[in-house]
């Protein structure tokens, strides 16, 4: 899976992360808590 663009919908408790490929198709959509953000992006 090649993600070329990442969008983050910011909120107080849960963030929604979206990853798009080159053709702008959604390849990843995941709700994350603040404590999970660093671990998710370090992968």
Backbone as ProteinMPNN parsed JSONL, in Angstrom:
{"seq_chain_A": "XXXXXXXXXXXXXXXXXXXXXXXXXXXXXXXXXXXXXXXXXXX", "coords_chain_A": {"N_chain_A": [[0.85, -1.172, 0.0], [0.695, 2.107, -0.969], [0.764, 5.165, 0.337], [0.193, 8.479, -0.394], [-0.759, 10.875, 0.49], [-1.796, 12.32, 3.519], [-4.463, 12.946, 5.668], [-5.717, 14.593, 8.543], [-8.305, 14.721, 10.745], [-8.867, 16.803, 13.244], [-9.761, 16.581, 16.655], [-11.064, 16.773, 20.029], [-10.823, 14.384, 21.582], [-10.712, 12.017, 19.884], [-8.98, 11.459, 16.896], [-9.418, 11.446, 13.351], [-7.868, 9.687, 10.89], [-6.894, 9.794, 7.529], [-5.711, 8.179, 4.654], [-4.508, 8.615, 1.39], [-3.989, 7.317, -1.936], [-2.009, 7.715, -4.984], [-3.984, 8.083, -6.962], [-5.946, 9.292, -5.575], [-7.637, 7.655, -4.088], [-9.106, 6.317, -1.18], [-7.053, 4.719, 1.055], [-6.511, 4.198, 3.663], [-8.242, 4.516, 6.661], [-8.747, 5.554, 9.807], [-9.708, 5.766, 13.166], [-8.108, 7.434, 15.837], [-6.861, 7.757, 19.145], [-5.375, 10.391, 21.114], [-3.132, 9.349, 22.47], [-2.389, 7.266, 20.8], [-1.37, 8.271, 18.44], [1.459, 8.805, 17.903], [2.59, 6.217, 17.927], [1.208, 5.03, 15.784], [2.054, 6.556, 13.512], [4.76, 6.073, 13.569], [5.069, 3.582, 12.557]], "CA_chain_A": [[0.0, 0.0, 0.0], [1.453, 3.339, -1.05], [-0.023, 6.337, 0.713], [0.913, 9.681, -0.811], [-1.328, 12.043, 1.153], [-2.427, 11.991, 4.795], [-5.292, 14.0, 6.236], [-6.074, 14.331, 9.935], [-9.412, 15.505, 11.27], [-8.533, 17.012, 14.652], [-10.849, 16.688, 17.619], [-10.545, 16.79, 21.394], [-10.501, 13.054, 22.096], [-10.398, 11.04, 18.848], [-8.646, 12.005, 15.591], [-9.714, 10.566, 12.227], [-6.748, 9.744, 9.96], [-7.216, 9.29, 6.199], [-4.564, 8.072, 3.759], [-4.885, 8.511, -0.015], [-2.933, 6.935, -2.863], [-1.795, 8.681, -6.066], [-5.232, 8.335, -7.692], [-6.826, 9.885, -4.564], [-8.533, 6.664, -3.498], [-8.839, 6.131, 0.246], [-6.361, 3.457, 1.36], [-6.494, 4.013, 5.112], [-9.159, 5.366, 7.431], [-8.621, 4.989, 11.146], [-9.85, 6.673, 14.313], [-7.018, 7.273, 16.806], [-6.817, 8.62, 20.322], [-4.116, 11.156, 21.203], [-2.038, 8.48, 22.92], [-2.053, 6.306, 19.746], [-0.881, 8.961, 17.246], [2.892, 8.613, 17.669], [2.828, 4.808, 17.599], [0.654, 4.765, 14.444], [2.873, 7.155, 12.474], [6.114, 5.529, 13.599], [5.062, 2.336, 11.764]], "C_chain_A": [[0.899, 1.24, 0.0], [0.539, 4.519, -0.768], [0.792, 7.573, 0.379], [0.409, 10.939, -0.127], [-2.023, 11.592, 2.429], [-3.215, 13.197, 5.27], [-5.678, 13.613, 7.65], [-7.177, 15.293, 10.337], [-9.193, 15.613, 12.772], [-9.787, 17.162, 15.502], [-10.238, 16.65, 19.021], [-10.076, 15.416, 21.856], [-10.009, 12.084, 21.022], [-10.131, 11.763, 17.532], [-9.035, 10.987, 14.523], [-8.597, 10.754, 11.209], [-7.184, 9.108, 8.644], [-5.942, 9.257, 5.367], [-5.038, 7.842, 2.34], [-3.694, 8.045, -0.847], [-2.832, 7.972, -3.979], [-3.069, 9.024, -6.83], [-6.331, 8.869, -6.77], [-7.921, 8.938, -4.072], [-8.119, 6.457, -2.047], [-8.232, 4.743, 0.466], [-6.303, 3.177, 2.855], [-7.469, 5.002, 5.737], [-9.202, 4.774, 8.829], [-8.857, 6.056, 12.204], [-8.745, 6.383, 15.329], [-7.194, 8.228, 17.972], [-5.468, 9.333, 20.34], [-2.932, 10.255, 21.541], [-1.593, 7.495, 21.842], [-1.377, 6.949, 18.535], [0.588, 8.663, 16.941], [3.183, 7.173, 17.263], [2.344, 4.481, 16.182], [1.576, 5.32, 13.353], [4.325, 6.683, 12.504], [6.219, 4.205, 12.834], [5.336, 2.675, 10.354]], "O_chain_A": [[1.757, 1.394, 0.869], [-0.355, 4.826, -1.556], [1.938, 7.708, 0.81], [1.082, 11.969, -0.16], [-2.753, 10.6, 2.428], [-2.714, 14.322, 5.278], [-5.936, 12.443, 7.93], [-7.014, 16.512, 10.28], [-9.319, 14.623, 13.492], [-10.755, 17.804, 15.093], [-9.024, 16.51, 19.168], [-9.015, 15.31, 22.47], [-9.004, 11.401, 21.22], [-10.941, 12.578, 17.092], [-8.985, 9.783, 14.774], [-8.396, 11.863, 10.712], [-7.769, 8.025, 8.632], [-5.172, 10.218, 5.38], [-5.877, 6.974, 2.099], [-2.543, 8.332, -0.518], [-3.503, 9.003, -3.924], [-3.215, 10.152, -7.3], [-7.504, 8.895, -7.143], [-9.004, 9.378, -3.686], [-6.931, 6.427, -1.726], [-8.828, 3.727, 0.106], [-6.072, 2.04, 3.266], [-7.504, 6.177, 5.373], [-9.636, 3.638, 9.021], [-8.267, 7.135, 12.14], [-8.476, 5.224, 15.645], [-7.625, 9.368, 17.798], [-4.532, 8.919, 19.656], [-1.856, 10.389, 20.958], [-0.505, 6.931, 21.959], [-0.857, 6.232, 17.68], [0.915, 8.3, 15.811], [3.956, 6.944, 16.333], [3.005, 3.733, 15.462], [1.851, 4.629, 12.372], [5.049, 6.887, 11.529], [7.317, 3.759, 12.503], [5.379, 1.787, 9.502]]}, "name": "protein", "num_of_chains": 1, "seq": "XXXXXXXXXXXXXXXXXXXXXXXXXXXXXXXXXXXXXXXXXXX"}
